Amino acid sequence: SVAIILSISAFVFYVEVIAKPSEYKEYILIVERGSTLRSVANKLEKEGIISDRRLFILIGKVLGVEKKLVPSAYKVNSKMSVFQICDMILNERIYTIRVRIPEGATSFDIDKIISETGLTKPGEILKATKNPELLSKYNIKFDRLEGFLYPSTYFIPFYYKDKPDKIVEMFVKTFFSKIDREEYSRLAKENGLTFEQAVILASIIEKEAGRPREEKYLVSSVFHNRLKKRVHLASCATVIYGLRELGMWKNNNLQKWHLSYDTPYNTYVRIGLPKTPISNPSLESLKAAVMPYQTEYMYFVSKNDGTHVFSKTYQEHQKYVYIYQIEYWRKKRQQSQ
């Protein structure tokens, strides 16, 4: 009847306008598994976001909100109406944290990036990358997920707070959405590598190659040539990863003795690839690992501008080392004095 409609309208007006909390508050509404309209309404009323839980329950039932109460998180505030909050849940406008994982980031770097958002504590992501269940689920034949944490920009659901395994799995799922494992394995095999070895190589290429896209394929050709000839890869990036793994990489300054310090990652000491990937490579580096340019290059050295010069012989390489490293840094020191 008209009287009932007027009564409901008056109740809504009173709750939403007159009795609305005057103090502005923000609140992260966490919807747990098994949550009901009543439990959500109780939380919102307790936190001062709504003034009367009965209205939320009433409107929620009419709009069918309860069907949408799945594990999630929403950022709400006391200026929002009950209708706005219900609409947010109905349209699944969940609260997320934007996180950028740069190309070539290591699991150590990613652990720091995620912990700084407050989603996890330091060390939790690192631990999750070694979760046996995740390794088994994605058929990863290493003791860690390094190399499979795809670098990209992510919007991590706030509901994943304190759930490092869920966050890590987001990165791994993205990796396998970008890479066709079967096709990648076929290309790797054509170049004398297994799927896993190709990912290791891609992780080294990512760390060693310069800015130009073509350099990744040239660097890849150098490493492929050295692997075929059973020559040390001599990658400083692998040495650094091994030291970091042992907690020995402190001052970001690679010293001569580091190159002879034996770890499963030191490619100056050990011939072949290191035991696992050393970073999380871009799609371009993953492609370069299995589609290298065909060259006779055996060496490359940085030109200190983000590019490298490549050589076929050791003598030629030493000439460029003198020009771009020894002489370059000698002049730099003179200029700074």
C-alpha positions in Angstrom: 0.0 0.0 0.0 0.9 3.7 -0.2 1.4 3.9 3.5 3.9 1.0 3.5 5.9 2.6 0.7 5.9 6.0 2.4 7.0 4.3 5.7 9.9 2.6 3.9 10.9 5.8 2.1 10.9 7.7 5.4 13.0 5.0 7.0 15.5 5.1 4.2 15.6 8.9 4.3 16.2 8.9 8.0 19.0 6.3 7.9 20.7 7.6 4.8 20.4 11.3 5.4 19.6 12.3 9.0 21.3 9.4 10.9 24.2 9.1 8.5 27.6 9.2 10.4 28.9 12.7 10.3 32.6 11.8 10.8 34.4 10.7 7.6 35.8 7.2 7.8 37.4 4.8 5.3 37.3 1.1 5.8 38.6 -2.0 4.0 35.7 -4.4 4.1 37.0 -7.9 4.0 34.4 -10.5 2.9 35.5 -13.9 4.1 34.3 -17.2 2.8 30.8 -17.9 4.2 30.0 -14.3 4.9 26.3 -13.3 5.0 24.5 -10.0 4.6 24.1 -9.9 8.3 27.8 -10.4 9.1 28.8 -7.8 6.5 26.2 -5.4 7.8 27.4 -5.8 11.4 31.0 -5.0 10.3 29.9 -1.9 8.4 27.8 -0.6 11.3 30.5 -1.4 13.9 33.0 0.6 11.9 30.7 3.6 11.5 30.3 3.2 7.7 26.5 2.8 7.9 24.2 3.9 10.7 21.7 1.0 10.6 22.5 -2.5 9.6 18.8 -3.3 9.0 18.6 -1.1 5.9 21.7 -2.7 4.4 20.2 -6.2 5.0 16.9 -5.1 3.5 18.4 -3.5 0.4 20.9 -6.3 0.0 18.2 -8.9 -0.1 16.2 -7.0 -2.7 19.2 -6.5 -4.9 20.6 -10.0 -4.5 23.9 -9.0 -2.9 24.3 -12.2 -0.8 25.0 -14.2 -4.0 28.0 -12.0 -4.6 29.5 -12.4 -1.1 32.6 -14.3 -2.2 36.1 -13.8 -0.7 37.1 -10.3 -1.6 37.9 -6.8 -0.3 36.2 -3.4 -0.9 37.3 0.1 0.0 34.3 1.9 1.4 33.7 5.1 3.3 31.1 6.7 5.5 29.9 9.1 2.8 28.7 6.2 0.6 25.1 5.3 0.6 23.9 1.7 1.3 22.9 1.6 -2.4 26.5 2.6 -3.4 28.1 -0.1 -1.2 25.7 -2.7 -2.5 26.3 -1.7 -6.1 30.1 -1.9 -5.5 29.7 -5.5 -4.3 27.2 -6.4 -7.1 29.6 -5.1 -9.8 32.7 -6.7 -8.1 34.6 -3.4 -7.8 37.1 -5.0 -5.5 39.9 -3.1 -3.8 43.3 -3.9 -5.4 46.9 -2.8 -4.9 48.8 -1.8 -8.0 52.2 -3.4 -8.2 54.8 -3.3 -10.9 57.3 -6.1 -11.3 60.1 -4.9 -13.5 61.7 -7.1 -16.2 64.7 -8.9 -14.7 63.5 -8.6 -11.1 64.6 -11.4 -8.9 62.5 -13.1 -6.2 64.5 -11.1 -3.7 63.5 -7.9 -5.4 59.8 -9.0 -5.7 59.7 -10.0 -2.0 60.8 -6.4 -1.2 58.3 -4.8 -3.6 55.4 -6.7 -2.3 56.3 -6.4 1.4 56.5 -2.6 1.0 52.9 -2.5 -0.1 51.9 -4.1 3.3 50.4 -7.1 1.6 53.0 -9.4 3.0 55.8 -9.4 5.6 59.5 -9.4 4.4 60.6 -12.9 3.5 57.0 -14.3 2.9 57.1 -14.0 -0.9 60.6 -15.6 -1.0 59.3 -18.5 1.1 56.2 -18.9 -1.2 58.4 -19.1 -4.3 59.7 -22.4 -2.8 56.3 -23.8 -2.0 56.4 -27.5 -3.1 52.7 -27.5 -3.9 53.1 -24.7 -6.4 56.2 -26.2 -7.9 54.3 -29.5 -8.4 51.1 -27.8 -9.6 53.0 -26.1 -12.4 55.5 -28.9 -13.1 58.5 -26.8 -12.3 61.6 -28.9 -12.0 63.6 -26.5 -9.8 63.5 -25.9 -6.1 62.0 -22.4 -6.6 59.7 -20.4 -9.0 62.4 -17.9 -9.9 62.2 -17.4 -13.7 58.4 -18.0 -13.7 57.2 -14.8 -11.9 56.2 -12.9 -15.0 57.2 -9.2 -14.9 54.2 -7.0 -15.5 51.9 -4.5 -13.8 49.5 -6.3 -11.5 46.4 -5.3 -9.6 46.6 -7.6 -6.6 43.3 -8.1 -4.7 43.6 -6.7 -1.2 42.0 -9.9 -0.1 45.3 -11.6 -0.8 46.9 -9.7 2.1 48.9 -12.2 4.2 48.4 -14.8 1.4 51.8 -14.9 -0.3 51.1 -18.2 -2.1 48.1 -16.6 -3.8 50.2 -13.6 -4.9 53.0 -15.7 -6.2 50.5 -17.9 -8.1 49.2 -14.8 -9.9 52.7 -14.2 -11.3 53.2 -17.8 -12.4 49.7 -18.0 -14.0 50.6 -14.9 -16.0 53.9 -16.6 -17.2 52.1 -19.6 -18.5 49.4 -17.4 -20.2 52.2 -15.7 -22.2 54.3 -18.8 -23.0 53.0 -21.9 -24.8 55.0 -24.6 -22.9 54.8 -27.1 -25.7 55.9 -24.7 -28.5 58.6 -23.2 -26.3 59.9 -26.7 -25.5 60.0 -27.5 -29.2 62.0 -24.4 -30.0 64.3 -25.0 -27.0 65.0 -28.6 -28.2 65.9 -27.3 -31.7 68.6 -25.3 -29.9 69.9 -28.2 -27.7 68.1 -27.1 -24.6 65.2 -28.3 -22.4 62.3 -26.1 -21.5 63.8 -25.4 -18.1 67.3 -24.7 -19.5 65.8 -22.2 -21.9 64.2 -20.3 -19.0 67.5 -20.3 -17.2 69.2 -18.9 -20.3 66.5 -16.2 -20.7 67.0 -15.1 -17.1 70.7 -14.5 -17.8 70.0 -12.8 -21.1 67.6 -10.4 -19.3 70.3 -9.4 -16.9 73.2 -9.1 -19.4 71.6 -7.6 -22.6 71.4 -3.9 -23.3 68.5 -1.7 -24.2 68.1 -2.4 -28.0 65.8 -5.4 -28.6 68.3 -6.9 -31.1 71.0 -7.2 -28.3 69.0 -9.9 -26.5 69.3 -12.1 -29.6 73.0 -11.3 -30.0 73.7 -12.0 -26.3 71.8 -15.3 -26.7 73.9 -16.3 -29.7 77.1 -15.7 -27.6 75.8 -17.9 -24.8 74.6 -20.6 -27.2 78.0 -20.6 -28.9 79.8 -20.9 -25.5 77.5 -23.7 -24.3 78.2 -25.7 -27.5 81.9 -25.3 -27.1 81.8 -26.1 -23.4 83.3 -22.7 -22.5 82.4 -20.9 -19.2 79.5 -18.5 -19.7 81.3 -16.0 -17.4 78.2 -14.0 -16.5 78.7 -11.6 -13.7 74.9 -11.6 -13.1 75.0 -15.3 -12.2 77.8 -14.7 -9.7 75.8 -11.9 -8.1 72.8 -14.1 -7.7 74.8 -16.9 -6.1 76.3 -14.4 -3.6 72.8 -12.9 -2.9 71.5 -16.4 -2.2 74.2 -16.8 0.5 73.6 -13.3 1.9 77.1 -12.2 0.8 76.0 -9.5 -1.7 76.1 -6.4 0.5 77.6 -3.3 -1.3 76.6 -3.8 -4.9 80.2 -3.8 -5.9 81.5 -6.9 -7.7 85.1 -7.6 -6.7 87.7 -9.8 -8.3 87.5 -12.5 -5.5 83.8 -12.8 -6.1 84.5 -14.3 -9.6 86.4 -17.2 -8.1 84.1 -17.8 -5.2 82.4 -21.1 -6.0 78.6 -21.3 -5.8 76.1 -23.3 -8.0 75.6 -20.1 -9.9 79.2 -19.0 -10.6 79.6 -19.4 -14.3 83.2 -18.2 -14.1 84.0 -21.3 -12.0 81.5 -23.9 -13.4 80.9 -24.7 -17.0 77.3 -24.7 -18.3 74.1 -23.1 -17.0 73.5 -22.3 -13.3 71.2 -24.6 -11.4 68.1 -22.3 -11.6 67.0 -19.1 -13.3 68.6 -16.0 -11.8 65.8 -13.5 -12.6 62.4 -13.2 -14.1 62.8 -12.5 -17.8 60.7 -10.5 -20.2 58.9 -12.2 -23.1 61.5 -10.9 -25.5 64.3 -12.5 -23.5 62.4 -15.8 -23.4 62.1 -15.6 -27.2 65.7 -14.7 -27.6 66.8 -17.8 -25.6 65.1 -20.2 -28.1 65.6 -18.1 -31.2 69.1 -16.7 -31.1 70.7 -15.0 -34.0 73.2 -17.2 -35.8 76.6 -15.7 -35.2 80.2 -16.7 -34.5 80.4 -14.2 -31.5 82.0 -15.6 -28.4 82.4 -12.4 -26.3 80.7 -9.1 -25.6 81.6 -6.1 -23.4 79.5 -3.1 -22.2 80.0 0.2 -23.9 78.7 2.0 -20.8 75.7 3.4 -22.7 73.3 0.5 -22.4 74.7 -1.3 -25.5 77.5 -3.8 -26.0 80.2 -4.6 -28.6 80.5 -8.2 -29.7 83.6 -10.1 -30.7 84.5 -13.4 -32.3 88.0 -13.8 -30.9 89.6 -13.3 -27.5 92.2 -10.8 -28.9 89.4 -8.7 -30.4 87.5 -8.8 -27.2 90.5 -7.7 -25.2 90.9 -4.7 -27.4 87.3 -3.6 -26.7 87.8 -4.3 -23.0 90.7 -1.9 -23.0 88.7 0.8 -24.9 85.4 0.5 -23.1 86.4 -0.6 -19.6 90.0 0.1 -18.7 90.5 3.3 -20.6 86.9 4.6 -20.1 87.1 4.3 -16.4 90.6 5.7 -16.2 89.4 8.8 -17.9 86.3 8.9 -15.6 88.6 8.8 -12.5 90.8 11.6 -13.9 87.7 13.8 -14.6 86.5 13.3 -11.0 89.8 14.4 -9.5 
